[in-house]
Amino acid sequence: MSERLARALDRATGARPIPGNALRHLPGSVAALDAMLDLIRAARRSVHFENYIIRDDRTGRRFADALAERAHAGVRVRILYDALGSRSTGGGFWRALERAGAEVRAFGPIWTSGLLDAFSRDHRKLVVADGHEAILGGLCIGDEWAGDPARGRLPWRDTMVSVCGPAVPALDASFARMWGRSGGAIPDSEFEPAPEPCGPSTVRVVEGQPGLSRTYRAVQMLAAAVTERLWITDAYLVAPPPLYAALVDAARSGVDVRFLLPGTSDVPIVRTFSRIGYRELLHSGARIFEWHGPMLHAKTLVADREWARVGSSNLNVSSLLGNYELDVMVDGDAFSETLAAQFRHDVAQAREIVIQTRRGMLPLPARLVGAPAAIPAATPAHKRSRRELQAAAVVALAQVAGGARRMLAGAAAIVVALGGTLLILFPTVMSLALAVGAFATSIALAGYALARRRRRQQADAA
């Protein structure tokens, strides 16, 4: 990476490069959950745990038990959850953790945060143990991410990364700033000294804050600077217009731009908006793949062979401009190649979306279709949960409604055109027909109004 681009990214992200870190890629949600639990259980001095969604389900209770056990053992346990994201989790869940000795705070209580602040959510996912190791990424705490093999439900596809080395204190300080926004500050005396270098990776800790657009500016800058490839995995892609234009321009200039996006979404309206932008991206030369299976929730980026990003930020307005987010951007080809290899693996279990030209008399726009899938036969079947079935039903209903609207619009166009033709060819006959129709309609409406009035009078008299 050029020195000038590196300096520009430092300014865009508001973060300095921190060398000497060891990174461990955690692309499977089940393995990532287990790694987070292992990190919590191994803590001896402190656990700082932050997540947008912490559910009171089987998975959430596994984490609650591990956190409560550490608090009982005298470890300083701090838990920060988002009040909106975890709105379905009852107060008893949090009170049990407090009774065990943990400190628990809700970020942004909905009714007391103020109108504008209520829209800025803590969308981050982070756990730091003893100030020496951290795990962050896109994974929330709930059964969707754990799956349920006994019921045929596969886990959501997500990505986390484990960080060991001098970047961990920066992540811990980031937690402390969020903790301070929700109440009192963490005493300086509790922070651990920076650990020694333990690996080859240089990391920037990018803290997304409302209005600062740090990840937004960095991704836009990379889209303008890449020369070989830009591979993006995203859960809710609705890019702001300037970023969208930068992605289109990169593809038009010959960069290998690829997107891996959900085939089904837990937020169907976002998938609908994402698909609106498919055509221009495809026409520009980009390739789009939709994940086959349960929800794809990962947020990663690979730029050329020297840049990678993993974190909580989706490429949409709420993440890039409105929420508190947390990402790591990594220099060097080793980790970027790890993410690239995962992207290739995921694409093998996805369906590429292509444009198919329509044939017919009318100039209808091309439609999006799935190319022949390259899905391995060994891919296990996934039995959808009720939440996923509801989301799929909304998508299907929208598709049916869209088809019905197109059919009605086509029929209306034919009827109007036919009526116009008849008026030109037989103006006198058509004028008489329209006049008779208008008089008949007026008589029918007058009769209906009189009948309704008579029934109302009879009802009043009774």
C-alpha positions, 0 to 999 in steps of 0.5 A, a space after each residue: 500500500 502506498 504511503 499516501 493512501 495509508 495516511 489518507 486512510 489514517 485520517 478517514 478512519 480516525 485510527 492509527 495503524 498498530 503493528 504486531 498483532 496475531 489475528 484468528 479468522 472465525 468464519 463459522 458462527 458456532 465456532 465463533 460462539 464457542 471461541 467467545 465463551 472460551 475467552 470469557 471462561 479463561 478471564 482472570 481479571 476482567 471481561 468487557 462484553 458488548 453486543 447489539 442483541 443478547 437474547 434470553 434463549 438457549 444461546 443467551 443463557 449459555 453466555 449468561 451462565 459463563 459471565 455469571 460464573 466469572 463474576 462469582 469468581 471475582 472477575 470484573 464483568 461489565 455487560 453493555 447491550 443495546 436497549 432496542 436490539 435486545 428489547 425482547 430480553 426481559 429484565 429478569 435476565 439482566 437482574 440475574 447477572 447483576 445478582 451474580 456480581 456483573 455490572 450491566 448497562 443498557 445503551 440508549 433506553 428508547 423512551 429516555 434517550 431523546 428523539 434524535 439519539 434514539 435512532 443512534 444504536 450501539 450496533 457493535 459486537 465485542 468481548 475483551 478478556 483481561 485486556 489481552 485478547 478480544 473478539 469482534 465482528 458481526 455476530 449477535 448472541 441468539 439461537 439464530 447464530 447457533 442453529 439447532 441440528 436436532 430441528 434441522 436449523 442451520 446457523 446463520 453465516 457470520 464472521 468474527 475475528 480474534 485479536 491478540 497483541 497491541 491492538 487489544 488495548 485500543 479495543 478495550 478503550 473503545 469499549 470504555 468510551 461506550 461504557 462511559 456514554 451509558 453511565 460512569 467511566 471505568 477507572 484508569 487503574 483497571 486497564 491492563 498494560 499493553 501486551 507485547 507484539 505477538 504476530 505480523 498483522 497491522 490493525 486499525 481499530 475503526 470506531 463508527 460514530 454518528 455523523 463521522 462516516 469513518 467506515 464510509 469514507 474508508 470504503 469509498 477511498 478503497 473503491 477509488 484506489 483498488 486496481 485488482 479486486 474488491 470483494 464484499 460480503 454484506 448482510 444489508 447492502 443499501 449503499 448511499 449514492 456516492 458509495 454506490 457510484 464509487 463501486 460502479 465506477 470501480 467495476 467499470 474501470 476493470 476491477 474485479 468487483 464482487 458481492 456476496 449477499 443474503 438470498 433470504 433476509 430477516 429484514 425483507 424490505 432491505 433485501 428488496 432495496 438491495 436488489 433495486 441496485 443490482 442492475 446498474 452494478 451488473 451492467 457495470 461489470 460487477 458480479 453478485 452472488 446470493 447465499 444459499 441457506 439461512 441468513 448471511 450476516 457477515 460484514 467483510 471486505 477484501 481490497 486487492 491483496 493488501 487490505 481487509 475489513 471485518 466488523 459490525 458495519 453494514 454498507 447502508 445508511 444506518 450503519 455508515 452514518 447513524 450507529 455506533 459501530 466497530 471494525 478492524 481494518 488490516 494491512 498486509 496480504 496474509 489476512 486479506 488472502 484468508 478472507 479471500 479464500 473464505 469468500 471463494 468458499 462461500 461463493 461456491 455455496 451461492 447462486 450468481 445473479 445475472 440479467 436476462 433479456 425479456 423477449 416479446 413485443 413490448 420493450 420490457 426491462 431485463 429481469 434478474 435471474 439466478 444462474 445455474 447454482 454451483 452448490 455442493 450436493 453435500 450441503 445439508 438442508 436447512 429447516 427454517 425457523 418461524 422468523 425466517 418463514 415469516 420473512 420468506 412469506 413477506 418476500 413471496 407476497 411482495 413478488 406476487 403483488 409485484 406480478 399482479 401489479 404488472 399484469 393489471 398494468 398491462 391489461 389496463 394499457 391494452 384496454 385504454 389503447 383499444 378504447 382510444 382506437 375505437 374513439 378515433 375510428 368510430 367517434 359518433 358511436 363511441 360518444 353515444 356509448 360513453 354518454 349512455 354509460 355515464 347516464 346509466 352509472 349516474 342513475 345506478 349511483 342515485 338509486 344506491 344513495 336513495 336506498 341507503 338513505 331509506 334503510 337508515 331512516 327505517 333503522 332510526 324509526 325502529 
